[in-house]
Amino acid sequence: MKKVLKAMMYLLLCCTGLFAVTFVIYFFNLDMKLTSKIEPLLQKHYDRIERDQHL
């Protein structure tokens, strides 16, 4: 019984921590800020790709 209760408490703490982290990312819009920092690198990569432009 104690093992089950301890496992449930651990699961609850993990879920609460994961929720807190994702909430902070959402609240401060950190995902789009990171994307804006990476965008120049991605643009450089995709601009080098040859395209087949047959209509």
Biotite code that builds the C-alpha atoms (Angstrom):
import biotite.structure as struc

atoms = struc.array([
    struc.Atom([0.000, 0.000, 0.000], chain_id="A", res_id=1, res_name="MET", atom_name="CA", element="C"),
    struc.Atom([2.830, 2.409, 0.807], chain_id="A", res_id=2, res_name="LYS", atom_name="CA", element="C"),
    struc.Atom([4.530, 1.716, -2.513], chain_id="A", res_id=3, res_name="LYS", atom_name="CA", element="C"),
    struc.Atom([1.362, 2.524, -4.430], chain_id="A", res_id=4, res_name="VAL", atom_name="CA", element="C"),
    struc.Atom([0.863, 5.756, -2.477], chain_id="A", res_id=5, res_name="LEU", atom_name="CA", element="C"),
    struc.Atom([4.499, 6.733, -3.016], chain_id="A", res_id=6, res_name="LYS", atom_name="CA", element="C"),
    struc.Atom([4.223, 6.015, -6.754], chain_id="A", res_id=7, res_name="ALA", atom_name="CA", element="C"),
    struc.Atom([1.025, 8.076, -6.995], chain_id="A", res_id=8, res_name="MET", atom_name="CA", element="C"),
    struc.Atom([2.701, 10.976, -5.182], chain_id="A", res_id=9, res_name="MET", atom_name="CA", element="C"),
    struc.Atom([5.714, 10.776, -7.520], chain_id="A", res_id=10, res_name="TYR", atom_name="CA", element="C"),
    struc.Atom([3.417, 10.740, -10.564], chain_id="A", res_id=11, res_name="LEU", atom_name="CA", element="C"),
    struc.Atom([1.470, 13.732, -9.234], chain_id="A", res_id=12, res_name="LEU", atom_name="CA", element="C"),
    struc.Atom([4.691, 15.708, -8.640], chain_id="A", res_id=13, res_name="LEU", atom_name="CA", element="C"),
    struc.Atom([5.987, 14.878, -12.122], chain_id="A", res_id=14, res_name="CYS", atom_name="CA", element="C"),
    struc.Atom([2.739, 15.951, -13.767], chain_id="A", res_id=15, res_name="CYS", atom_name="CA", element="C"),
    struc.Atom([2.617, 19.156, -11.732], chain_id="A", res_id=16, res_name="THR", atom_name="CA", element="C"),
    struc.Atom([6.218, 19.985, -12.644], chain_id="A", res_id=17, res_name="GLY", atom_name="CA", element="C"),
    struc.Atom([5.604, 19.274, -16.328], chain_id="A", res_id=18, res_name="LEU", atom_name="CA", element="C"),
    struc.Atom([2.504, 21.474, -16.260], chain_id="A", res_id=19, res_name="PHE", atom_name="CA", element="C"),
    struc.Atom([4.445, 24.309, -14.610], chain_id="A", res_id=20, res_name="ALA", atom_name="CA", element="C"),
    struc.Atom([7.217, 24.144, -17.217], chain_id="A", res_id=21, res_name="VAL", atom_name="CA", element="C"),
    struc.Atom([4.815, 24.099, -20.166], chain_id="A", res_id=22, res_name="THR", atom_name="CA", element="C"),
    struc.Atom([2.771, 26.927, -18.624], chain_id="A", res_id=23, res_name="PHE", atom_name="CA", element="C"),
    struc.Atom([5.870, 29.132, -18.303], chain_id="A", res_id=24, res_name="VAL", atom_name="CA", element="C"),
    struc.Atom([6.812, 28.375, -21.936], chain_id="A", res_id=25, res_name="ILE", atom_name="CA", element="C"),
    struc.Atom([3.282, 29.284, -23.055], chain_id="A", res_id=26, res_name="TYR", atom_name="CA", element="C"),
    struc.Atom([2.927, 32.370, -20.831], chain_id="A", res_id=27, res_name="PHE", atom_name="CA", element="C"),
    struc.Atom([6.182, 33.997, -21.941], chain_id="A", res_id=28, res_name="PHE", atom_name="CA", element="C"),
    struc.Atom([5.834, 32.817, -25.568], chain_id="A", res_id=29, res_name="ASN", atom_name="CA", element="C"),
    struc.Atom([9.272, 31.207, -25.342], chain_id="A", res_id=30, res_name="LEU", atom_name="CA", element="C"),
    struc.Atom([8.651, 28.787, -28.195], chain_id="A", res_id=31, res_name="ASP", atom_name="CA", element="C"),
    struc.Atom([8.222, 31.589, -30.735], chain_id="A", res_id=32, res_name="MET", atom_name="CA", element="C"),
    struc.Atom([11.172, 33.522, -29.294], chain_id="A", res_id=33, res_name="LYS", atom_name="CA", element="C"),
    struc.Atom([13.369, 30.461, -29.799], chain_id="A", res_id=34, res_name="LEU", atom_name="CA", element="C"),
    struc.Atom([11.994, 30.008, -33.312], chain_id="A", res_id=35, res_name="THR", atom_name="CA", element="C"),
    struc.Atom([12.837, 33.618, -34.191], chain_id="A", res_id=36, res_name="SER", atom_name="CA", element="C"),
    struc.Atom([16.447, 33.017, -33.066], chain_id="A", res_id=37, res_name="LYS", atom_name="CA", element="C"),
    struc.Atom([16.741, 29.840, -35.165], chain_id="A", res_id=38, res_name="ILE", atom_name="CA", element="C"),
    struc.Atom([15.000, 31.239, -38.260], chain_id="A", res_id=39, res_name="GLU", atom_name="CA", element="C"),
    struc.Atom([18.117, 32.784, -39.897], chain_id="A", res_id=40, res_name="PRO", atom_name="CA", element="C"),
    struc.Atom([19.902, 29.431, -39.725], chain_id="A", res_id=41, res_name="LEU", atom_name="CA", element="C"),
    struc.Atom([16.925, 27.660, -41.232], chain_id="A", res_id=42, res_name="LEU", atom_name="CA", element="C"),
    struc.Atom([16.569, 30.283, -43.977], chain_id="A", res_id=43, res_name="GLN", atom_name="CA", element="C"),
    struc.Atom([20.208, 29.877, -44.923], chain_id="A", res_id=44, res_name="LYS", atom_name="CA", element="C"),
    struc.Atom([19.761, 26.108, -45.152], chain_id="A", res_id=45, res_name="HIS", atom_name="CA", element="C"),
    struc.Atom([16.537, 26.174, -47.175], chain_id="A", res_id=46, res_name="TYR", atom_name="CA", element="C"),
    struc.Atom([17.787, 28.879, -49.537], chain_id="A", res_id=47, res_name="ASP", atom_name="CA", element="C"),
    struc.Atom([20.615, 26.551, -50.616], chain_id="A", res_id=48, res_name="ARG", atom_name="CA", element="C"),
    struc.Atom([18.296, 23.701, -51.594], chain_id="A", res_id=49, res_name="ILE", atom_name="CA", element="C"),
    struc.Atom([17.881, 23.281, -55.347], chain_id="A", res_id=50, res_name="GLU", atom_name="CA", element="C"),
    struc.Atom([14.299, 23.387, -56.465], chain_id="A", res_id=51, res_name="ARG", atom_name="CA", element="C"),
    struc.Atom([12.636, 21.645, -59.329], chain_id="A", res_id=52, res_name="ASP", atom_name="CA", element="C"),
    struc.Atom([10.214, 24.267, -60.674], chain_id="A", res_id=53, res_name="GLN", atom_name="CA", element="C"),
    struc.Atom([8.438, 22.431, -63.454], chain_id="A", res_id=54, res_name="HIS", atom_name="CA", element="C"),
    struc.Atom([4.909, 23.601, -64.134], chain_id="A", res_id=55, res_name="LEU", atom_name="CA", element="C"),
])
